């Protein structure tokens, strides 16, 4: 006679065999039942499915299985989800508790006690390196994130946001240490810029940031001919979204004082987002759209083309950008948006600029 204990033992054994210590695994519940039936000759005669169903429900209540809710079921009564996630294997604590106590003057190990699967040899090595650093951090200088990452964890990108080192993104959170404690800073990236001839750093007040390389060079020619709107003393090549990472570098290069920043980019979803995010990230700076330049671009409406594939079309950024313009100009911008069209900054050339001179 097949008992519930036999079925439960077999199912639990199978689940334990496929559990991974660091990532969830996906199973098809029908495949699991087929494997069970092959090993139990009188599965059907003894109503094995009822026992199987109760076992799956028990494992789910224990958190070992998580049903994938996609409206797919196993076709049996009572029904089970067709697919389940098998949760990571909870391993017995591996670290020496005495060593953990010795390091507890700097660290809170409660996360690792709740999640023993993180008690790995590799993680302990990181913690030891971190403890050694923090013990003498008062004597250390502030360096870049990349430099500190290489020193402590063997790779310069370990603590950077990205997919190359996903383990590094959560390490400081797990151990409860802030970036400030590591005496490191995320430096802004340098950018390409042009200072008007005859001007010195102390003379800079108006700064024009342009999104694209072609118009950067066009702007330089217009500036040197004294034909560029706003008469900026400095032009920065924004290089698309890179300006969002590099803008902080401005304040390391130029004197600390009030500036007027004008931004001009493509008339498209990406360009709207760049400007609005700059304004939001640097609220103490006077950053605004270069309306005179955007109006010249709107005059080139016939040169509009399709929006680039993959652009995130944020209605929030759109609305915040549109509010800078007059009603008539907003009507043209709405036309572009509804047609899924854009106006590239490259419509502004030395030749086309002559229309407004």
C-alpha positions as CSV (number, residue, x, y, z in Angstrom):
1,X,0.0,0.0,0.0
2,X,1.3,3.4,-0.9
3,X,1.2,5.8,2.0
4,X,1.3,9.6,2.1
5,X,4.7,9.3,3.8
6,X,6.1,7.4,0.8
7,X,4.9,9.9,-1.7
8,X,5.9,12.9,0.4
9,X,9.4,11.4,1.0
10,X,9.9,10.8,-2.7
11,X,8.7,14.3,-3.7
12,X,10.8,16.0,-1.0
13,X,13.8,14.0,-2.0
14,X,13.4,15.1,-5.6
15,X,13.0,18.7,-4.7
16,X,16.1,18.6,-2.4
17,X,18.1,17.1,-5.3
18,X,17.4,19.9,-7.7
19,X,17.6,22.8,-5.2
20,X,20.4,25.3,-5.9
21,X,22.2,27.2,-3.2
22,X,22.0,30.6,-4.9
23,X,19.2,30.7,-7.5
24,X,15.6,29.4,-7.9
25,X,14.9,26.7,-10.4
26,X,11.7,26.1,-12.4
27,X,9.9,22.8,-12.6
28,X,6.9,21.4,-14.5
29,X,4.6,19.8,-12.0
30,X,3.3,17.3,-14.6
31,X,6.9,16.1,-15.3
32,X,7.4,15.7,-11.5
33,X,4.3,13.6,-11.2
34,X,5.3,11.4,-14.2
35,X,8.6,10.7,-12.5
36,X,6.8,9.7,-9.3
37,X,4.3,7.4,-11.1
38,X,7.2,5.6,-12.8
39,X,8.6,4.7,-9.4
40,X,5.4,3.6,-7.7
41,X,3.6,0.7,-9.4
42,X,0.2,1.1,-7.7
43,X,0.1,4.9,-7.8
44,X,-3.3,5.1,-9.5
45,X,-4.9,2.2,-7.5
46,X,-4.2,4.0,-4.2
47,X,-5.2,7.5,-5.4
48,X,-1.7,8.7,-5.4
49,X,-2.6,12.1,-6.9
50,X,-4.5,13.1,-3.8
51,X,-1.3,12.5,-1.8
52,X,0.8,14.2,-4.4
53,X,-1.5,17.2,-4.3
54,X,-1.3,17.5,-0.5
55,X,2.5,17.2,-0.6
56,X,2.8,20.0,-3.2
57,X,0.5,22.2,-1.1
58,X,2.6,21.4,2.0
59,X,5.8,22.3,0.3
60,X,4.2,25.5,-0.9
61,X,3.1,26.5,2.6
62,X,6.7,25.8,3.8
63,X,8.0,28.2,1.1
64,X,10.0,25.6,-0.7
65,X,7.8,25.8,-3.8
66,X,6.3,29.0,-5.3
67,X,3.5,28.6,-7.9
68,X,4.0,30.6,-11.1
69,X,0.7,32.4,-11.7
70,X,0.3,32.4,-15.5
71,X,-3.1,30.8,-15.7
72,X,-1.6,27.4,-16.7
73,X,-2.6,24.4,-14.7
74,X,-1.8,20.7,-14.6
75,X,-5.3,19.5,-15.9
76,X,-6.1,17.5,-12.8
77,X,-8.7,17.9,-10.0
78,X,-8.0,19.5,-7.7
79,X,-5.8,21.6,-9.9
80,X,-2.2,22.6,-9.3
81,X,-0.2,25.3,-11.1
82,X,1.6,23.8,-14.1
83,X,4.9,25.5,-13.2
84,X,6.6,26.2,-9.8
85,X,9.8,27.9,-8.7
86,X,11.9,25.7,-6.4
87,X,13.4,28.0,-3.8
88,X,17.1,28.1,-3.0
89,X,18.5,25.5,-0.7
90,X,18.8,26.7,2.9
91,X,22.2,25.4,4.0
92,X,23.5,24.9,7.5
93,X,25.6,27.7,8.8
94,X,29.2,27.3,7.7
95,X,31.0,30.1,9.5
96,X,32.6,29.8,12.8
97,X,30.4,31.6,15.3
98,X,33.4,32.6,17.4
99,X,35.0,34.4,14.4
100,X,31.7,36.1,13.7
101,X,31.6,37.4,17.3
102,X,35.2,38.7,17.0
103,X,34.1,40.8,13.9
104,X,30.8,41.9,15.4
105,X,32.3,45.1,16.7
106,X,32.1,46.3,13.1
107,X,29.4,44.2,11.5
108,X,25.9,43.0,12.0
109,X,25.6,39.4,11.0
110,X,21.8,39.1,11.4
111,X,21.3,38.9,7.6
112,X,23.6,36.0,7.3
113,X,21.9,34.2,10.2
114,X,18.6,34.5,8.5
115,X,20.1,33.6,5.1
116,X,22.8,30.9,5.8
117,X,23.0,30.3,2.0
118,X,25.2,33.4,1.9
119,X,27.7,31.9,4.5
120,X,30.2,31.0,1.8
121,X,33.9,31.0,1.8
122,X,34.0,33.7,-0.9
123,X,31.7,36.0,1.1
124,X,33.7,35.5,4.3
125,X,36.9,36.5,2.4
126,X,35.2,39.8,1.4
127,X,34.1,40.4,5.0
128,X,37.6,39.9,6.3
129,X,39.1,42.3,3.8
130,X,36.4,44.8,4.7
131,X,37.1,44.4,8.5
132,X,40.9,45.0,8.0
133,X,40.2,48.2,6.0
134,X,37.6,49.6,8.5
135,X,40.0,48.9,11.4
136,X,42.4,51.6,10.0
137,X,40.0,53.6,7.8
138,X,40.7,56.8,9.8
139,X,44.2,56.9,8.3
140,X,43.0,56.3,4.7
141,X,42.4,58.8,1.9
142,X,39.3,59.1,-0.2
143,X,39.7,57.3,-3.5
144,X,37.4,56.4,-6.4
145,X,34.9,53.5,-6.2
146,X,36.9,51.6,-8.8
147,X,40.1,51.9,-6.9
148,X,38.6,50.8,-3.6
149,X,36.8,47.9,-5.3
150,X,40.0,46.6,-6.7
151,X,41.8,46.9,-3.4
152,X,39.2,45.2,-1.3
153,X,37.5,42.8,-3.7
154,X,40.0,42.1,-6.5
155,X,38.1,43.8,-9.3
156,X,37.6,47.5,-10.1
157,X,34.0,47.0,-11.1
158,X,32.8,45.0,-8.1
159,X,31.0,47.8,-6.4
160,X,29.7,49.5,-9.6
161,X,26.0,49.3,-10.6
162,X,25.7,46.8,-13.5
163,X,25.2,43.3,-14.5
164,X,28.9,42.2,-14.6
165,X,29.1,41.8,-10.8
166,X,25.6,41.4,-9.5
167,X,26.9,39.9,-6.2
168,X,28.7,43.2,-5.5
169,X,25.6,45.3,-5.7
170,X,24.1,43.8,-2.6
171,X,27.2,43.0,-0.6
172,X,27.4,46.2,1.3
173,X,23.7,46.1,2.1
174,X,24.0,42.5,3.4
175,X,26.9,43.4,5.8
176,X,25.4,46.9,6.7
177,X,28.3,49.1,5.5
178,X,27.9,52.3,3.6
179,X,30.0,53.7,0.8
180,X,31.0,56.6,3.0
181,X,32.6,54.2,5.4
182,X,34.8,52.9,2.6
183,X,36.0,56.4,1.9
184,X,35.3,56.3,-1.8
185,X,33.5,58.5,-4.2
186,X,31.9,58.1,-7.6
187,X,33.6,60.6,-9.8
188,X,31.8,62.2,-12.7
189,X,33.1,61.5,-16.2
190,X,35.1,64.2,-18.0
191,X,33.3,65.8,-21.0
192,X,34.4,67.6,-24.1
193,X,33.9,71.4,-24.0
194,X,34.9,74.5,-25.9
195,X,35.6,77.9,-24.3
196,X,35.0,81.0,-26.5
197,X,38.3,82.5,-27.7
198,X,39.5,85.3,-25.4
199,X,37.5,84.1,-22.4
200,X,39.0,82.9,-19.2
201,X,37.4,80.6,-16.6
202,X,36.4,83.5,-14.4
203,X,34.5,85.0,-17.4
204,X,32.2,82.0,-17.8
205,X,28.5,82.7,-16.9
206,X,26.4,81.2,-19.7
207,X,26.9,77.5,-20.6
208,X,25.2,75.7,-23.5
209,X,25.0,71.9,-23.4
210,X,24.2,70.2,-26.7
211,X,23.3,66.6,-27.1
212,X,24.9,65.7,-30.4
213,X,28.4,65.9,-31.8
214,X,27.5,67.5,-35.1
215,X,25.7,70.4,-33.5
216,X,28.6,70.7,-31.0
217,X,30.9,71.6,-33.9
218,X,28.3,73.7,-35.6
219,X,27.8,75.6,-32.3
220,X,31.5,76.3,-32.1
221,X,31.5,77.8,-35.6
222,X,28.4,79.9,-34.8
223,X,29.9,81.0,-31.5
224,X,33.1,82.2,-33.1
225,X,31.1,84.1,-35.6
226,X,29.0,85.7,-32.8
227,X,25.9,84.1,-34.2
228,X,24.9,81.6,-31.6
229,X,21.8,82.1,-29.4
230,X,22.5,83.0,-25.7
231,X,26.1,83.9,-26.5
232,X,27.6,81.3,-24.2
233,X,31.1,81.5,-23.0
234,X,31.3,77.7,-22.8
235,X,29.8,74.9,-24.9
236,X,29.7,71.3,-23.6
237,X,29.2,68.2,-25.8
238,X,26.6,66.2,-23.8
239,X,27.1,63.0,-25.7
240,X,23.6,61.8,-25.3
241,X,22.7,60.5,-21.9
242,X,26.4,60.6,-20.8
243,X,25.9,64.2,-19.6
244,X,23.8,62.8,-16.7
245,X,26.9,61.0,-15.4
246,X,29.4,63.7,-16.3
247,X,27.7,66.9,-15.3
248,X,29.0,66.7,-11.8
249,X,32.5,66.9,-13.3
250,X,31.8,70.6,-14.2
251,X,32.0,71.6,-10.6
252,X,35.5,70.1,-10.2
253,X,36.8,72.0,-13.2
254,X,35.2,75.4,-13.0
255,X,35.0,78.1,-10.3
256,X,32.2,77.9,-7.8
257,X,29.7,80.5,-8.6
258,X,26.2,80.8,-10.2
259,X,25.9,79.8,-13.8
260,X,23.1,79.8,-16.4
261,X,22.9,76.4,-18.1
262,X,21.0,76.0,-21.4
263,X,20.3,72.5,-22.8
264,X,19.5,71.6,-26.4
265,X,18.9,68.1,-27.5
266,X,16.8,66.1,-30.0
267,X,13.1,66.7,-29.9
268,X,12.2,63.2,-28.9
269,X,11.4,61.2,-25.9
270,X,15.1,60.5,-25.0
271,X,16.0,64.2,-25.3
272,X,13.1,65.3,-23.1
273,X,14.2,62.8,-20.4
274,X,17.8,64.0,-20.4
275,X,16.9,67.6,-19.7
276,X,14.3,66.9,-17.1
277,X,16.5,64.4,-15.2
278,X,19.3,67.1,-15.1
279,X,16.9,69.6,-13.7
280,X,15.7,67.2,-11.1
281,X,19.1,65.9,-10.1
282,X,20.7,69.4,-9.8
283,X,17.9,71.6,-8.3
284,X,20.4,74.2,-7.0
285,X,21.6,74.9,-10.6
286,X,19.8,77.1,-13.1
287,X,19.2,74.6,-15.9
288,X,16.6,75.3,-18.6
289,X,15.9,74.3,-22.2
290,X,17.5,76.4,-24.9
291,X,14.1,77.5,-26.2
292,X,15.5,79.7,-29.0
293,X,17.4,76.7,-30.4
294,X,14.4,74.3,-30.0
295,X,12.2,76.8,-31.8
296,X,14.6,76.8,-34.8
297,X,14.3,73.0,-34.8
298,X,10.5,73.2,-34.8
299,X,10.8,75.3,-37.9
300,X,12.3,72.2,-39.5
301,X,9.2,70.1,-38.9
302,X,9.2,68.8,-42.4
303,X,12.5,67.0,-41.7
304,X,11.0,65.0,-38.8
305,X,11.7,61.2,-38.9
306,X,10.6,58.2,-36.9
307,X,11.3,57.8,-33.2
308,X,14.2,55.5,-32.5
309,X,13.4,51.9,-31.5
310,X,13.6,51.1,-27.8
311,X,13.2,54.7,-26.5
312,X,11.3,54.9,-23.2
313,X,8.4,57.3,-23.9
314,X,7.8,58.8,-20.5
315,X,4.6,60.9,-20.4
316,X,5.9,62.6,-17.2
317,X,9.1,63.8,-18.9
318,X,7.0,64.8,-22.0
319,X,4.6,67.0,-20.0
320,X,7.4,68.6,-18.0
321,X,9.2,69.4,-21.2
322,X,6.2,70.7,-23.1
323,X,5.2,73.2,-20.4
324,X,8.2,75.4,-21.3
325,X,6.7,76.2,-24.7
326,X,3.8,78.4,-25.9
327,X,0.4,76.9,-26.8
328,X,1.2,77.0,-30.5
329,X,4.6,75.3,-30.0
330,X,3.0,72.7,-27.8
331,X,0.6,71.9,-30.6
332,X,3.6,71.1,-32.9
333,X,5.2,69.0,-30.2
334,X,2.0,67.1,-29.6
335,X,1.8,66.4,-33.3
336,X,5.3,64.9,-33.2
337,X,4.4,62.8,-30.2
338,X,1.2,61.5,-31.7
339,X,2.8,60.7,-35.0
340,X,5.7,58.9,-33.1
341,X,8.0,61.3,-34.9
342,X,11.1,63.3,-33.8
343,X,13.3,66.1,-34.9
344,X,17.0,65.4,-34.7
345,X,19.4,68.2,-33.6
346,X,21.3,67.6,-36.9
347,X,18.7,69.7,-38.7
348,X,20.6,72.7,-37.4
349,X,23.5,73.2,-39.8
350,X,25.6,76.3,-40.7
351,X,23.4,76.5,-43.8
352,X,20.0,76.1,-42.2
353,X,21.0,78.6,-39.4
354,X,21.1,81.3,-42.1
355,X,17.3,81.3,-42.3
356,X,17.1,83.0,-38.9
357,X,19.9,85.5,-39.4
